[in-house]
Amino acid sequence: GQLDGGGKMKGKTVTRGTGLSPFGGKRSCRRVSITTVSAKVNAVDSLKRGVGTCAKVSTKGVSSSVRVASVWRERTGGRRDQGSVSCRAGGGSAYDYDVCIIGCGVGGHGAALHAVQQGLKTCIIEGHDIGGTCVNRGCVPSKALLAASGRIREMQNEMHLKAMGIQVGSVSFDRQGVADHANQLASNIQGNLKNSLIALGVDIHTGMGKFVDNHTISYGLPGRVDVGGQLTAKDIIIATGSVPFVPPGIKIDGKTVFTSDHALKLEWIPDWVAIIGSGYIGLEFSDVYTALGSEVTFIEAVDKIMPGFDNEIARLAQRTLITPRNIDFRTGVLATNVKAGIPGVKPVEIELTDFKTKEKVDVMEVDACLVATGRVPFTQGLSLDKIGAETDRRGFVPVTEKMEVVGKNGKPVPNVYCIGDANGKYMLAHAASAQGISAIENIVGRSHVLNHLSVPAACFTHPEVSFVGLT
């Protein structure tokens, strides 16, 4: 449909506003709700100029070429100075696709949407779940748990409610109901992401991708002969994400010793939980567990709690989020050996070693232990040697400021990019999405560098903690 000068459309709901583009400059945005369609298209304006129009349009039931062309017309006013919108690969093309994206977390999904909006024939290779860590084992289910536990904490604060004239009786909760809420939300969003890609004509190939050369990818799943194949693309984007890091000496059983992946299932609520690490993940889970009645002990290697936070914010967070709650902490110690227990029968044993002297100083016995020591890139098995590249000592794929993969010779590998947690620049979901858009901008010839100082970070405790900029 066409919007008139006032931003109105007959029989439709349209809102119009302006905001700051994450890539600098102002942009005008319109949200169009069309009752006959359901999948979303996020058409981002030309970031080269920093000013443009962004439309979010539901488009189910419309052919791919019509959908993309409609968004293009909405974005450009019908001008053709930004190139053809029709997919370039196919026909006489030497490649199966213009862009192939290995991994479909938030970064890969964002890159795919922007690629289609630029008229690129796009495919995704995904070996696990659409949505990646954020949707399935991270941001989404953890925020659902935090929302539910936050409500419980609020209703349990009888004195605060009484001061406002509100009286409440005994507050209880259904553990399985809380867990089901988080799982269902993640499942719904995963389905929405997959449907949005299908509606846009993005091909989804199942398997783990690895390089044959810088234009060819083979993919498959271990033990599956019915899944796999090989394809070619002019440009390839690595978006394989990350997995929880488990230090040496710690054996995960998924029941009493677990990572955030297991904790999100909320299979039981231990009376006493030790959390190794006091970063974003550890702090958020301390918020959940204490609201649900657990006691928490942080184990931190350095001499202060929350070492990754700005010092001023860390002091305020300690005074607000730790001191008033059933939380204590041990700093300057490493959990060098953790032995799993049996829920309600045998405790978890945690051997503590002084970080500086490396001497054993204590053994803790708790009901459960959450390992929240950060994340490491999931970059094994990509066969980077086939394209003359390799990971650094931590497993990250080195990239330029334009997200181009850097080869062993120190020069960019032609037509290969890496975004998100796999490159280690900023391990946040929305940073991955912004990097994906930036990579596509460079692929289509509009030179772009993402300003990572403009990317915010947040810890969704009660109250929340947030950062942006130099500090």
C-alpha positions in Angstrom: 0.0 0.0 0.0 1.0 3.7 -0.2 1.2 6.1 2.7 -0.1 9.6 2.2 1.8 12.6 3.4 0.3 12.4 6.9 1.3 8.7 7.4 -2.2 7.3 7.0 -3.5 4.3 5.2 -7.1 3.4 4.7 -8.2 0.4 6.8 -4.7 0.0 8.2 -3.0 1.0 11.4 0.1 3.1 10.8 2.4 4.8 13.3 5.2 7.1 12.3 8.2 8.4 14.2 11.8 9.2 14.1 14.8 7.8 16.0 18.5 7.4 15.9 20.0 4.8 13.7 22.4 2.5 15.5 24.8 3.3 12.7 24.7 7.1 13.2 22.4 9.8 12.0 18.6 10.1 12.1 16.2 7.8 10.4 12.4 7.9 9.9 10.6 4.7 10.9 7.0 3.6 10.1 5.3 0.6 11.5 2.6 -0.8 9.3 0.1 -3.4 10.6 -1.7 -5.3 7.9 -4.4 -7.7 9.0 -4.1 -10.2 6.2 -0.4 -11.0 6.8 1.7 -12.2 9.7 5.5 -12.5 9.0 7.6 -9.4 9.6 10.0 -7.7 7.2 12.4 -5.2 8.7 13.5 -3.0 5.8 16.5 -1.0 7.0 17.3 2.3 5.2 20.5 3.0 3.3 23.0 3.3 6.1 25.6 4.8 3.8 23.9 8.2 4.1 22.8 7.6 7.7 19.3 8.9 6.9 16.4 7.0 5.5 13.2 5.1 6.1 12.6 1.9 7.9 9.4 -0.1 7.5 8.2 -3.1 9.4 5.5 -4.9 7.4 3.7 -8.2 7.8 3.8 -10.0 4.5 2.5 -13.6 4.7 0.7 -14.6 1.6 2.6 -12.3 -0.8 5.2 -13.6 -3.2 8.9 -13.0 -2.2 9.6 -10.7 -5.2 6.5 -8.6 -4.5 7.3 -8.4 -0.8 10.8 -7.3 -1.2 9.9 -4.9 -4.0 7.1 -3.4 -1.9 9.5 -2.7 1.0 12.1 -1.3 -1.4 9.5 1.1 -2.9 8.5 2.1 0.6 12.1 2.7 1.6 13.2 4.5 -1.5 10.1 6.2 -2.9 10.3 4.0 -6.0 13.7 5.2 -7.1 16.1 2.7 -8.6 19.4 4.4 -7.6 20.1 1.7 -5.0 20.2 -1.2 -7.5 17.7 -3.9 -8.4 15.8 -5.6 -5.7 15.4 -8.9 -7.6 17.7 -11.7 -6.4 21.0 -11.7 -8.2 22.0 -15.3 -7.9 20.4 -17.9 -10.2 20.0 -17.8 -13.9 23.5 -17.1 -15.3 25.1 -16.7 -11.9 28.2 -18.7 -11.1 26.9 -19.3 -7.5 23.9 -20.9 -5.9 23.4 -17.9 -3.6 24.6 -14.3 -3.2 25.0 -14.8 0.6 25.3 -17.9 2.7 25.2 -17.5 6.5 26.5 -20.3 8.7 24.5 -20.1 11.9 21.1 -18.6 12.6 21.2 -16.9 16.0 20.1 -13.3 16.4 23.2 -12.2 14.3 22.6 -14.6 11.5 18.9 -13.8 11.4 19.5 -10.1 11.3 22.0 -10.5 8.5 19.6 -12.7 6.5 16.8 -10.2 6.8 19.0 -7.3 5.7 20.5 -9.3 2.8 17.0 -10.1 1.4 16.1 -6.4 1.7 19.2 -5.6 -0.4 17.9 -8.0 -3.1 20.4 -10.8 -2.3 19.5 -14.4 -2.7 20.2 -15.8 0.8 20.5 -19.1 2.6 21.2 -20.2 6.1 23.0 -23.3 7.4 21.9 -24.2 10.9 22.9 -27.3 12.8 20.8 -26.7 16.0 17.9 -24.4 16.7 16.8 -21.3 14.8 17.4 -18.3 17.1 20.6 -19.7 18.6 21.6 -19.2 22.2 19.7 -15.9 22.7 16.3 -17.3 21.8 16.6 -20.8 23.0 19.1 -20.9 25.9 19.9 -17.3 26.8 18.2 -13.9 26.6 14.6 -14.9 26.0 14.1 -17.8 28.6 16.3 -16.0 31.2 14.2 -12.8 30.9 11.0 -14.9 31.3 12.4 -16.4 34.5 13.4 -13.0 35.7 10.0 -11.5 35.0 8.2 -14.3 36.9 10.6 -14.3 39.8 10.5 -10.5 39.9 6.8 -10.5 40.4 7.1 -13.1 43.2 9.8 -10.9 44.9 7.5 -7.8 44.6 4.5 -9.6 46.1 6.6 -11.0 48.9 7.6 -7.5 50.0 4.7 -7.2 52.3 5.9 -4.0 54.1 6.4 -2.1 50.8 2.9 -3.1 49.6 1.4 -2.3 53.0 2.8 1.2 52.8 0.9 1.7 49.6 -2.3 0.4 51.2 -2.1 -3.0 49.5 -2.6 -6.2 51.5 -1.5 -9.6 50.2 -1.8 -13.1 51.7 0.7 -15.9 51.4 2.5 -15.9 48.1 3.3 -19.2 46.4 4.4 -20.3 43.0 4.4 -23.3 40.7 8.0 -24.1 39.8 7.0 -26.1 36.7 4.6 -23.5 35.6 7.3 -20.8 35.8 9.6 -23.1 33.8 6.9 -23.9 31.2 6.3 -20.2 30.7 10.0 -19.6 29.8 10.2 -22.6 27.5 6.9 -21.8 25.7 8.0 -18.2 25.1 11.3 -19.4 23.6 9.5 -21.9 21.4 7.1 -19.2 20.1 9.8 -16.8 19.3 11.9 -19.5 17.6 8.9 -20.3 15.4 8.3 -16.7 14.6 11.9 -16.2 13.5 11.8 -19.3 11.3 8.6 -18.3 9.7 9.9 -14.8 9.0 12.8 -16.3 7.0 10.6 -18.7 5.1 8.2 -16.0 4.2 11.0 -13.9 2.8 12.3 -16.8 0.6 15.4 -17.5 2.6 16.5 -21.2 2.2 17.3 -23.0 5.5 19.7 -25.9 5.2 20.1 -28.2 8.2 23.6 -29.2 9.2 27.0 -28.0 10.5 28.8 -26.0 7.9 32.5 -26.1 7.0 34.5 -24.5 4.2 35.6 -26.2 1.1 36.9 -22.8 -0.2 35.9 -19.2 0.2 32.8 -19.7 -2.0 31.9 -23.3 -1.2 30.4 -24.8 2.0 29.6 -28.4 2.7 27.2 -29.3 5.5 25.8 -32.2 7.4 25.0 -33.8 10.8 27.0 -36.6 12.5 25.4 -40.0 11.9 22.7 -38.6 9.5 23.0 -39.6 5.9 19.7 -38.0 5.0 20.9 -34.5 5.9 23.6 -32.6 4.2 25.1 -31.4 0.9 27.2 -28.7 -0.7 26.5 -25.2 -2.0 28.2 -22.2 -3.3 27.8 -18.5 -2.5 29.5 -15.3 -3.6 29.8 -14.2 0.0 29.8 -16.2 3.2 29.1 -15.0 6.8 30.2 -17.0 9.8 27.7 -16.5 12.6 28.2 -19.7 14.8 27.9 -18.0 18.2 29.3 -19.3 21.5 28.8 -22.0 24.2 29.3 -21.8 28.0 32.9 -22.0 29.2 33.6 -24.7 31.8 37.0 -24.4 33.6 39.2 -27.4 34.1 38.4 -29.5 37.1 34.6 -29.0 36.9 32.5 -31.9 35.7 29.0 -30.9 34.6 26.2 -33.4 35.3 23.3 -31.1 34.4 21.5 -31.7 37.7 23.7 -30.5 40.6 26.5 -29.0 38.7 25.3 -27.1 35.6 25.7 -24.2 33.2 23.1 -21.5 32.4 21.8 -23.9 29.6 20.6 -26.3 32.3 19.6 -23.7 34.8 17.1 -22.2 32.5 15.0 -25.4 32.6 14.5 -24.8 36.3 14.1 -28.5 37.0 14.5 -27.9 40.8 15.2 -25.1 43.2 18.1 -25.8 45.5 18.2 -24.5 49.0 21.8 -23.3 48.6 23.4 -22.5 45.3 27.0 -21.6 44.6 27.5 -19.5 41.5 31.0 -19.5 40.0 31.5 -16.1 38.4 29.8 -12.8 39.2 29.2 -11.4 35.7 25.9 -10.8 33.9 24.8 -14.4 33.9 25.7 -15.1 37.6 24.0 -11.9 38.8 20.8 -12.5 36.9 20.5 -16.1 38.2 21.2 -14.9 41.7 18.2 -12.6 41.3 16.0 -15.5 40.2 17.2 -18.0 42.8 16.9 -15.6 45.8 13.4 -14.6 44.7 12.4 -18.2 44.6 13.8 -18.8 48.1 17.4 -20.1 47.6 20.5 -18.9 49.3 23.4 -17.9 47.0 27.2 -17.8 47.4 29.3 -16.2 44.7 32.8 -17.6 44.0 34.9 -15.0 42.2 38.6 -15.4 41.2 39.6 -11.8 41.5 39.6 -9.7 44.7 36.2 -8.0 44.1 32.7 -8.9 43.2 31.4 -8.1 39.7 34.9 -7.3 38.3 33.6 -6.8 34.7 31.3 -3.9 35.8 32.2 -0.2 36.1 33.5 0.3 39.6 30.9 2.8 40.6 28.0 0.7 39.3 29.5 -2.4 40.9 29.5 -0.7 44.3 25.9 0.4 43.9 24.8 -3.0 42.5 26.4 -4.7 45.5 24.6 -2.5 47.9 21.3 -3.0 46.1 21.4 -6.5 44.7 23.6 -8.5 47.0 23.8 -7.1 50.5 20.1 -7.0 51.3 19.5 -10.5 50.0 20.5 -14.0 51.1 23.7 -13.7 49.1 27.4 -13.9 50.3 30.6 -14.2 48.3 34.1 -15.6 48.3 36.6 -13.5 46.3 40.2 -14.2 45.4 39.6 -17.9 45.1 39.3 -20.4 42.3 36.9 -23.4 42.2 39.6 -25.9 41.1 37.6 -29.1 41.7 33.9 -29.6 41.8 32.3 -33.0 42.5 28.6 -33.4 41.6 26.1 -34.5 44.2 22.6 -36.0 44.3 19.7 -33.6 44.8 18.4 -33.9 48.4 20.8 -36.8 49.2 24.5 -35.8 48.6 25.9 -32.3 48.5 28.2 -30.8 45.8 31.8 -30.5 47.0 33.7 -27.4 45.8 37.4 -27.2 46.4 38.6 -23.6 46.7 42.2 -22.6 45.9 43.7 -19.2 46.6 44.0 -17.3 43.2 47.5 -15.9 44.0 49.2 -18.6 46.1 47.5 -21.6 44.4 47.1 -23.2 47.8 43.9 -25.1 48.8 42.1 -23.0 51.3 38.6 -24.5 51.8 36.0 -27.1 50.7 32.4 -25.9 50.3 29.4 -28.2 50.4 26.3 -26.9 48.7 23.1 -28.2 47.2 24.0 -27.1 43.7 26.6 -25.2 41.7 26.0 -23.0 38.7 29.0 -22.5 36.5 28.8 -18.9 35.1 32.3 -18.3 34.0 31.6 -16.8 30.6 31.3 -18.1 27.1 33.7 -19.3 24.4 33.3 -19.1 20.6 31.8 -22.1 18.8 34.2 -22.1 15.9 35.5 -25.7 15.8 34.9 -27.7 12.7 34.7 -24.8 10.3 37.8 -25.9 8.4 39.1 -22.3 8.3 42.4 -23.7 7.0 40.7 -24.2 3.6 40.4 -20.4 3.3 43.8 -19.6 4.7 42.5 -18.5 8.1 42.7 -19.7 11.7 41.2 -18.8 15.1 43.3 -17.0 17.7 44.4 -18.7 20.9 41.0 -18.2 22.5 39.1 -19.6 19.5 37.8 -16.4 18.1 37.8 -15.7 14.3 39.9 -12.5 13.8 38.1 -9.8 11.7 38.7 -6.3 10.4 36.5 -3.4 11.4 34.3 -4.3 8.4 33.7 -7.8 9.8 36.0 -9.3 7.1 37.8 -12.5 8.2 41.5 -11.9 8.5 43.7 -14.7 7.0 47.0 -16.1 8.3 48.8 -13.6 6.1 47.2 -10.7 8.0 45.0 -9.7 5.0 41.2 -10.0 4.6 40.0 -13.3 3.1 38.0 -12.3 0.0 34.2 -12.7 0.4 34.3 -14.2 3.9 32.9 -12.4 7.0 32.4 -13.2 10.7 29.9 -11.6 13.1 28.7 -12.0 16.7 30.2 -14.1 19.5 32.4 -16.0 17.1 34.6 -12.9 16.5 34.7 -11.8 20.1 34.3 -8.1 19.5 31.2 -7.7 21.7 29.5 -10.9 22.9 25.9 -9.5 23.0 23.0 -10.6 20.8 22.1 -7.1 19.6 25.7 -6.4 18.8 25.7 -9.5 16.7 22.6 -8.3 14.8 24.2 -4.9 14.2 27.4 -6.5 13.0 25.3 -8.7 10.6 23.7 -5.6 9.1 27.1 -3.9 8.8 28.6 -7.0 7.0 25.8 -6.9 4.5 26.3 -3.2 3.9 29.9 -3.9 3.1 29.0 -6.9 0.9 26.7 -4.7 -1.3 29.5 -2.1 -1.7 28.4 0.5 0.9 31.5 0.8 3.1 30.4 0.6 6.8 32.1 0.4 10.2 30.0 -0.3 13.3 30.7 2.0 16.3 30.8 -0.6 19.1 30.9 2.2 21.7 27.3 3.0 20.7 26.2 -0.6 21.6 24.6 -0.8 25.1 24.8 -3.7 27.6 22.4 -4.6 30.3 21.9 -7.0 33.2 18.2 -7.6 33.8 18.1 -7.8 37.6 15.7 -6.0 39.8 16.6 -3.2 39.5 18.4 -3.5 36.2 22.0 -2.5 35.5 23.0 -0.9 32.1 26.1 0.5 30.4 26.9 2.3 27.2 29.9 4.2 26.0 33.4 4.5 27.3 32.7 3.5 30.9 
